[in-house]
Amino acid sequence: MDRHVGPPRGKFIACLCAAVLIGTAATGLLIARYNERPPWGTDIAYEGGYLQAVRIRKADPTGERARALLAGECASMRRTGMGGGRAVHDPAAWVAGCLDGAANRPSRNQGLVG
């Protein structure tokens, strides 16, 4: 009969349990820290507002709708829930993204992530 090569079963099970316990504790700390909001929620909100305003601006041949967005419609859209789930993460960032998109400024998140 051949001998088993490797760590004893007791040591293996103890190490496996320790790894699972550490992973569970790390996950619990992340959930406690961020709750239901992802750590990059501000970026998500900003890009959501930016993209919505860019779509509205591109679909507006007269530019009237873009001027309305800059005059305060971005904030009213967020208040009425038109920002969707992305605006929930950071409403102020959603409005800032909407204003940047309506003004045809480049996204602040453009370029290399740093």
Rosetta silent file (secondary structure, phi, psi, omega in degrees, C-alpha in Angstrom):
SEQUENCE: MDRHVGPPRGKFIACLCAAVLIGTAATGLLIARYNERPPWGTDIAYEGGYLQAVRIRKADPTGERARALLAGECASMRRTGMGGGRAVHDPAAWVAGCLDGAANRPSRNQGLVG
SCORE:     score description
SCORE:     0.000 S_00000001
   1 L     0.000  137.497 -179.888    0.000    0.000    0.000 S_00000001
   2 L   -85.395  145.430  176.942    1.302    3.485   -0.907 S_00000001
   3 L   -81.253  149.744  175.979    1.556    6.227    1.680 S_00000001
   4 L   -70.543  131.096  178.653   -0.367    9.450    1.230 S_00000001
   5 L  -105.201  128.266 -179.655    1.895   12.289    0.056 S_00000001
   6 L   133.395 -175.504 -178.385    0.968   15.760    1.240 S_00000001
   7 L   -70.369  152.446  176.542   -0.141   17.473    4.414 S_00000001
   8 L   -60.960  150.567 -177.425   -2.022   15.470    7.003 S_00000001
   9 H   -56.575  -40.155 -179.137   -5.804   15.662    6.674 S_00000001
  10 H   -60.973  -44.219  178.682   -6.157   17.462    9.999 S_00000001
  11 H   -66.378  -41.980 -179.796   -3.784   20.233    8.957 S_00000001
  12 H   -61.166  -46.382 -178.903   -5.407   20.534    5.540 S_00000001
  13 H   -66.254  -39.190  178.724   -8.906   20.868    7.020 S_00000001
  14 H   -64.205  -43.256  178.412   -7.690   23.390    9.617 S_00000001
  15 H   -65.416  -40.768  178.865   -6.018   25.539    6.923 S_00000001
  16 H   -63.401  -44.062  178.418   -9.096   25.327    4.707 S_00000001
  17 H   -64.228  -39.465  178.159  -11.370   26.397    7.578 S_00000001
  18 H   -63.970  -41.823  179.132   -9.041   29.286    8.432 S_00000001
  19 H   -63.983  -42.331  178.648   -9.053   30.470    4.799 S_00000001
  20 H   -64.720  -41.245  179.736  -12.860   30.333    4.643 S_00000001
  21 H   -64.362  -43.071  178.366  -13.113   32.209    7.939 S_00000001
  22 H   -65.067  -42.005  178.181  -10.731   34.950    6.754 S_00000001
  23 H   -63.801  -40.842  178.386  -12.616   35.283    3.449 S_00000001
  24 H   -66.257  -40.955  178.862  -15.953   35.532    5.251 S_00000001
  25 H   -64.601  -41.952  178.664  -14.580   38.156    7.647 S_00000001
  26 H   -63.167  -42.348  178.140  -13.166   40.221    4.754 S_00000001
  27 H   -63.925  -41.977  177.934  -16.488   40.069    2.917 S_00000001
  28 H   -61.758  -39.592  177.595  -18.318   41.101    6.082 S_00000001
  29 H   -65.787  -40.222  177.674  -16.016   44.096    6.514 S_00000001
  30 H   -63.991  -41.959  179.266  -16.591   45.205    2.900 S_00000001
  31 H   -65.671  -41.865  179.054  -20.350   44.922    3.313 S_00000001
  32 H   -64.429  -35.239 -177.286  -20.216   46.837    6.600 S_00000001
  33 H   -73.771  -45.817 -172.836  -18.083   49.565    5.001 S_00000001
  34 H  -106.419  -10.136 -178.749  -20.034   50.110    1.783 S_00000001
  35 L    52.426 -122.071 -178.549  -23.444   48.599    2.655 S_00000001
  36 L   -97.794    0.844 -178.611  -25.419   48.489   -0.606 S_00000001
  37 L   -96.199  126.274  178.154  -23.426   51.223   -2.324 S_00000001
  38 L   -68.215  153.618 -178.188  -20.513   50.080   -4.477 S_00000001
  39 L   -60.731  -24.916 -179.189  -17.163   51.735   -3.740 S_00000001
  40 L  -103.573   27.846 -177.646  -17.174   53.374   -7.187 S_00000001
  41 H   -60.404  -33.584  179.034  -20.788   54.617   -6.878 S_00000001
  42 H   -64.496  -41.805  178.143  -19.827   58.243   -7.471 S_00000001
  43 H   -65.495  -39.491  178.736  -18.296   57.340  -10.841 S_00000001
  44 H   -62.204  -46.009 -179.350  -21.359   55.290  -11.757 S_00000001
  45 H   -63.372  -45.509 -179.063  -23.683   58.186  -10.909 S_00000001
  46 H   -60.274  -49.058 -178.450  -21.581   60.745  -12.802 S_00000001
  47 H   -65.268  -34.181  176.924  -21.361   58.624  -15.950 S_00000001
  48 H   -61.956  -45.713  177.945  -25.098   57.868  -15.811 S_00000001
  49 H   -66.754  -39.844 -179.576  -25.951   61.573  -15.796 S_00000001
  50 H   -62.166  -48.310 -177.878  -23.326   62.341  -18.420 S_00000001
  51 H   -65.850  -38.868  179.209  -24.576   59.690  -20.840 S_00000001
  52 H   -63.189  -42.917 -179.628  -28.206   60.661  -20.405 S_00000001
  53 H   -68.246  -37.610  178.506  -27.450   64.303  -21.171 S_00000001
  54 H   -64.050  -41.680  178.184  -25.278   63.406  -24.185 S_00000001
  55 H   -63.143  -42.577  179.546  -28.093   61.271  -25.608 S_00000001
  56 H   -64.918  -44.080 -178.868  -30.592   64.082  -25.099 S_00000001
  57 H   -63.289  -40.996 -179.184  -28.227   66.651  -26.642 S_00000001
  58 H   -70.325  -28.042  179.665  -27.522   64.472  -29.691 S_00000001
  59 L   -85.981   -1.170 -176.158  -31.222   63.840  -30.268 S_00000001
  60 L  -107.123   99.109 -176.623  -31.987   67.577  -30.084 S_00000001
  61 L   -70.510  -26.012 -176.597  -31.379   69.257  -33.471 S_00000001
  62 L   -89.385  -20.848 -178.009  -32.347   72.758  -32.269 S_00000001
  63 L    85.627    0.186 -178.877  -30.335   72.800  -29.036 S_00000001
  64 H   -66.012  -40.871 -178.638  -33.390   73.894  -27.064 S_00000001
  65 H   -68.680  -36.968  177.698  -33.401   70.808  -24.877 S_00000001
  66 H   -64.710  -40.095  176.749  -29.670   71.156  -24.086 S_00000001
  67 H   -64.400  -36.619  178.125  -30.242   74.742  -22.958 S_00000001
  68 H   -66.687  -38.410  177.012  -33.096   73.533  -20.746 S_00000001
  69 H   -60.788  -43.575 -179.773  -30.813   70.921  -19.191 S_00000001
  70 H   -69.279  -26.321 -178.238  -28.270   73.611  -18.358 S_00000001
  71 H   -82.649    0.516  176.365  -31.012   75.868  -16.974 S_00000001
  72 H   129.295   -1.402 -178.945  -31.953   73.373  -14.281 S_00000001
  73 H   -69.917  -25.272  177.391  -33.701   70.478  -15.941 S_00000001
  74 H   -60.418  -46.647 -179.741  -30.911   68.084  -14.862 S_00000001
  75 H   -66.544  -39.182  179.666  -31.765   68.661  -11.205 S_00000001
  76 H   -70.439  -32.576  175.705  -35.491   68.381  -11.842 S_00000001
  77 H   -63.840  -41.257  179.500  -34.964   65.141  -13.787 S_00000001
  78 H   -66.451  -40.165 -179.840  -33.105   63.673  -10.827 S_00000001
  79 H   -64.454  -35.232 -178.265  -35.826   64.800   -8.399 S_00000001
  80 L   -85.580   -0.711  176.058  -38.552   63.175  -10.480 S_00000001
  81 L    92.730    8.083 -178.787  -36.648   59.892  -10.696 S_00000001
  82 L   -76.079   -8.261  177.264  -35.555   60.074  -14.313 S_00000001
  83 L   -74.609  -19.587  178.702  -31.956   59.463  -13.214 S_00000001
  84 H    73.870 -161.186 -177.420  -32.770   55.848  -12.541 S_00000001
  85 H   -67.928  -23.781 -178.834  -30.774   53.550  -10.308 S_00000001
  86 H   -72.529  -34.147 -178.846  -27.490   55.236  -11.088 S_00000001
  87 H   -69.468  -20.337 -178.334  -28.545   58.566   -9.617 S_00000001
  88 H   -66.163  -34.244 -176.584  -29.275   56.869   -6.298 S_00000001
  89 H   -61.943  -44.209  179.463  -25.569   56.250   -5.616 S_00000001
  90 L  -157.680   92.010 -175.165  -24.654   59.950   -5.593 S_00000001
  91 H   -58.005  -37.745 -179.496  -27.356   62.404   -6.753 S_00000001
  92 H   -66.142  -38.330  178.063  -25.004   65.412   -6.845 S_00000001
  93 H   -67.901  -35.599  177.954  -22.535   63.545   -9.066 S_00000001
  94 H   -62.341  -45.196 -179.963  -25.396   62.524  -11.382 S_00000001
  95 H   -65.120  -40.291  178.498  -26.419   66.170  -11.782 S_00000001
  96 H   -62.371  -41.161  177.241  -22.778   67.214  -12.343 S_00000001
  97 H   -65.654  -39.791  178.468  -22.438   64.578  -15.062 S_00000001
  98 H   -63.012  -43.245  179.240  -25.691   65.677  -16.644 S_00000001
  99 H   -65.950  -39.445  177.575  -24.523   69.305  -16.721 S_00000001
 100 H   -65.027  -41.509  178.659  -21.163   68.324  -18.234 S_00000001
 101 H   -66.373  -40.237  179.763  -22.872   66.246  -20.915 S_00000001
 102 H   -67.740  -32.813 -179.662  -25.368   68.994  -21.720 S_00000001
 103 L   -85.371    1.202  179.243  -22.552   71.556  -22.005 S_00000001
 104 L    63.466   31.159  174.123  -20.628   69.223  -24.342 S_00000001
 105 L   -86.702  154.491  177.469  -17.661   69.082  -21.978 S_00000001
 106 L   -69.687  151.074  179.105  -15.557   65.921  -21.882 S_00000001
 107 L   -63.422  140.717  179.371  -16.332   63.439  -19.139 S_00000001
 108 L   -70.155  -14.395  179.848  -14.158   63.879  -16.057 S_00000001
 109 L   -97.228    7.152 -179.038  -13.589   60.114  -16.091 S_00000001
 110 L   -73.071  149.341  177.419  -12.222   60.074  -19.622 S_00000001
 111 L   100.876 -162.767 -178.619   -8.713   58.864  -20.226 S_00000001
 112 L   -73.984  140.128  177.507   -6.567   56.489  -18.269 S_00000001
 113 L   -77.282  128.465 -175.680   -7.815   55.326  -14.923 S_00000001
 114 L  -131.000    0.000    0.000   -5.342   56.463  -12.329 S_00000001
